[in-house]
Structures are given as C-alpha cells and as structure tokens.
Amino acid sequence: MTPVYLLTIKNSKREFKIKKKLDLLKIKYKIFYAIDGRDPVNFGTLDRYYDSKKSHYHLGREMTYFEKSCAEGHQRIYKYIIKKNIKNAVIIEDDCKPSKLLLKWLNLNDYFKKNKYDIIQIFHSFGKVYKSSCRKIMNFSIYQSCFVIPYTTCYQISQNACRHIIKKNKKIGRLVDWPINIHEGKIKQYVVMPDLVTLFPDHMTTSAQRNSWKIHSFFKLLKKVIPFYDVFTAIYYFSHLPYIFSSARDYSYYKEKFLMKKIFYIKALFSSNEYIDIAKK
C-alpha cells in the first residue's frame, strides 16, 4: 500500500476529525505535526527556515507565519521520503475528507512502482487537463494538467519530485502549492478522477486562513454573476499590469500562477475538444 503522511497541528479539532475518518476507513498513516504558525512562540523557529528576500522576489510580499508553517511541514515530509527511500507517497492535510475510493487508490502502489508520475492531484477543484493524456487504471483516470493546479490538500508525490522541490528550495520563499514552476517541464503534474476526497464541510470555519477562503468564495461568485468574467480577466493578465505594478520581480512565477491559466483558457475557446475542464466534472 502507498504510504500516507498526515500533516496536522497537534491537539487541534482537525487532527481528531481526520484521524477518526482515516481509522474508520482502515487507512494506515504516519503523522507529521506542523509548527503552529498561530503561536508567536514559534515565530523565531519558522523564521530560521524562511528567506524573506526570496519571498519578495517571487511573491512581492512577506509570507504569513501560517504559510511558512504549511510549507515547512510539507518540506519536512519530502525530506523524510528522500531519507527513507520511499518511491511514492500520499500526503494529506487535516481539512481533507477521504472516501473509500482513496483506500482503493492506495492499493495501486505496485503500479506506481513501475510507472512514473511526479505529482498527482487527488484533491482538485479547478483546472484544465489534456484529454488525450488519459491513462486508465482500474476505474481511475489519470490526466496530465495543462497548467499548475494548486492545493496540497491531498496529493501523491514521487521521490523524484521531492528531490527536485528540495533542491530548488533550500529555504522557504514560495507558497506550498507549489514552490516550483510546473510549466518549465522538469516536473509533471497529473490529476486523478473521479474524486477520491473532498473537504470537510466545516473546513472554512476551522481554517487559519478563513479570510483567504472568503476571498476565494467571493471571486467564485463574481465569475457566476459577471458576464464574460474569464474574458476580462484574460485581457487583464495578458496586459501584464499585475506584474508591472507588483513588487515581485520573478516573471516565471507570474507566468506559472496567472498567465498560463489564461493562455489555456483562450486555447480552449478554439479547440475545446482537446481539453477537459475539471471544475465541470
């Protein structure tokens, strides 16, 4: 069975809930406790893993302590995977609600020992994938992503991908999802369907980033009510105004996080049969 690593905060409500669910499904897992970024006593520890200049270069701002905490926790798991010579592993955050399908997926470990996949998004809510890239494994379909798909809620990662991420990130300077540029092609990202996991219904109220989720929900609403929202945002990002007026200087990051999404949105308008919009699946 593919090893499962759970990242959570010790003695939190989320820890209790996700452990109960995993135990109910009879999924074995190893716990990694994040350094709690909400507690000022941990700020000095987190700062030792952090590169402020790198953050400003990529993001144009300082990372929050919660962002540092999350990134450090995942990188600590990557280092463990490398040290223990683990070929593939599934990493779960504590807002993830696994299903019985995840257990079936974990039993495919022998397949992944023979077939190389760098990162497989098990949790996903939007993005586009290449329709022609489909590979079938039992009742699961795996597709290669067209552009970077965020979220580290639940994903499978190879040792090769762990090595690449750690090599590129001696210190934390980018968000956990992802501290590499997928569009450069060194690492390939995939998506598995159907959904194997969801989010716990109360994930927003228990999140340390409630404001971020509120903003995310607000923009989802705007997309529904504003005609041609995607067209307007595509023009906006193609204009490069967000890059020009940002203090961030890393153009590759701008291309990775914003521009590639809009490029494939335009492509899909003219050749929609080549892509699958996973938000509509």
N, C-alpha and C positions, 0 to 999 in steps of 0.2 A: 504493500500500500504506500502511496505517496505520502511522505511526512507532512504534517500540518503544524504550523507555528502560529500561535495566537499572540497578538500584541494588544495589551490592555494596561490599565492603570490599577495598581494593587488596591484591593478592598473597595473598588468602585461598584456602583449598581450595574454597570455594563458588564463587568467581569462576572458577576454572579449569573446574569441572564445568559450570556453567550456560553459559559461553561455548562450550564444546565441543558441548553439546547444541544451542544456537541455530545454531551454524555447520553442524552436521550437517543441520539442517532447512532450511538456507539462508534463515534469518530475519535480516534486517539489523537492527542495533541500535546505539544510542549509549549509552556507559557513563557513569554518574554515580557517583563514589566517595563513599560516606558518610564522615563524620568518625568515626573509630573511637572509640566510646564506652567501649571496654575499656581504652584507654590514658590514664592520668592526665594526660599531656602535653596532651591535647585538652580537658580539663575546662573550662578557662577560656574557650576558644573556644565551646564549646557553651553555657556559661552566658550568653554575650552574646546568644544567640538565645532565651533562656528567661525566662519570667515566673513566678517562684515563687508569688506571690500568686494568680495566675490558676489555677495548678495546684492549689493548696489549695482554692480556691473550687469548682472543677469536680470534682476527684478526691478531695480530702480528704487529700492527701499530696504529697510531692515526687516528681517523675518520676526514674527512674533515668537514668544517662548513656546507656545503650543506647537507652532510649525517646526521649530527646532527639535522639540521633543519627539514629534512624529517621525521626522527624517532620521534622527539618531537611532530610534528604535528599529526602524527597517534596516538601516545600515548595519546595526549590530547583528541582526538576523542574517544578513548577507555574509558577514564575516564568519559567522558560525557555520553556514552552509559550505563555505570555501574550506574552512578548517577541518570539518568533518567529512569532506569529500563527498557531499551529497549531490547527486546529479540533478534532481528536480525536487521542488518543494512547493507547497501551497501556503501562502501567508494570509491570515485572516485578522482583520481589525474587529474590535468589540461591538461595532454597530451592525455587523453582518448577521443576517438570519439565514443559516444554511438549511437546505432541504435534503430529502432522501436522495435526490439526484447527485448531490455532491459526494455522497458516500460511494455511489456507483462510479463516479468520475475518479475518485481516489484509487479505486481498484484497477485502474488502467496503467498503473506505474510501469509495468513491463513494456507497454507500447512506447512510453516516453523515454525509456532507456535506449530504445533503438531509433527513435525519431526525434530530431532536434527542433525544439520550439523555445525561443528565448523567453518571451513573456506572453502568457495567455491571460487575457482579461476574463475572469469568471464573473465579476460584477461589472456591469456597464449600463449606462442609461442613454447614451447618445453616441453618434459617430457614424462613419461610413466604412464599409469593408468591400473588398473586391469579390464580386460574385463568382468569378472564375477560379478563385483560390480555394474553394471549398474542398475540405477533406473530411470524409466520414469515418467516425469511429463508433461502432455500435449505433446508438441513437443520437449521438452528438455530432454537430457540425462545427468545424474549425475554419475560420476565415482570417486572412491577413488584413490588418487595418490599413486604411488609406492615409491616415494621419494620426498623430498621437491621441490616444484615448486616455483621459485622466482617471483618477480614483485608484486608491490602493486598498479599498475595502476588502477585496478578496481577489487574489490572482495567483497564478502558478509561474514560477521563475526557475530558470536553469542556472547551474553553477557558472556557466559561461557568461550569462547576463550579470550575475552577481559580481564576477571579477571585473567586468567592463565598468560597471557602475562605481565600484570601489576605486578602481584605477583613476576614474575621472573626478572623483570626489574625495580627496584626502581630508577635506573639511567640508562641513555643510555650508552651502551657499545658494541652494535652489530648493524648491518645494519637493516633497517626497514623490509627487506624481508628475513628472519624472525628472530626475537630475541628470538626464542625458538627452540628446537630440535624436529622436527616433528617425526623423527624415534623412539623417545622414547615412543610414543604412547599415551601420555596424551591428545594430541590434534590431531584430524584427519583432513586431508586436502582433498578437493574434487575439481573436475573440471566439469564445465558445458559446454555442446556442443549442438548445433553449436555455433559459435562465436556470442556474443551479442554486443561486442565492438571491435574497432580497435584503432590504433594510428593515430593522425592527421598526414598528410603527411610531415609537416614541424617540426615534434617533435624533430628531431635531431638538427636542426639549432636553435631552441628556447630553447634547454635544457641547464641547467647549468652544465651538465655532458657530454658535447659533446665528450670529449676525451674517456670517458668510452664507449659511443656508437660506436665510431670509432674502438676501440679495439674489441668490440663485433662483429662488422661487419667484421673485419679482420679475426677473428677466424672462423666465418661462411664461409668465402671464403676459408680458409685453409682446412676446412672439405670437401669442394667440390672438391678441386684440388689434395689433398694428398691421395693416395690410403691407405686404412686401417687406416685412421686417428683415428677412435674410438678404434681400437685395440692397437695402440701405446700409446694413452693417458690412456687407461685402465691399461696397464703394468706400465706406469709411476706413476699413483696414487696408484696402488697396491704395488709398491715398497716402498711407504711412503717417498720417497725423498723430496717431497714438505713439508711434516710435519717435517721431521728431520732437514731440513735446514731453516725452518721458525722460527721466534722468538715467534710465537704463541704456547701456551702450552695446549690449550684445544683440546683434541683428539676428543671429542664428536662433536665439531664444524667441524673438518676436516672430520669426518665420515658423518656428515649431509650434508655439502656443496659439497663434492667431491667424497668420497668413495662409498656412496650409489648409486649414478648415475651409476658408473662403475659396481657395483655388479649386478644391474638390466640390464645393457647392456649385460653382459655375460649370465645372465639367459635367456634373450630374444633370444639369439643365439640358444639355445637348446629347448626353448618352446615358440616360438613367438606367438602362438595362444592364449596364456594366457594374453597377454598384448596388449595395443593399444599405438602406438607412436603418440602423439597428434600433433607433428610437421608435420606429413604427412596427417592429416585430413583436 
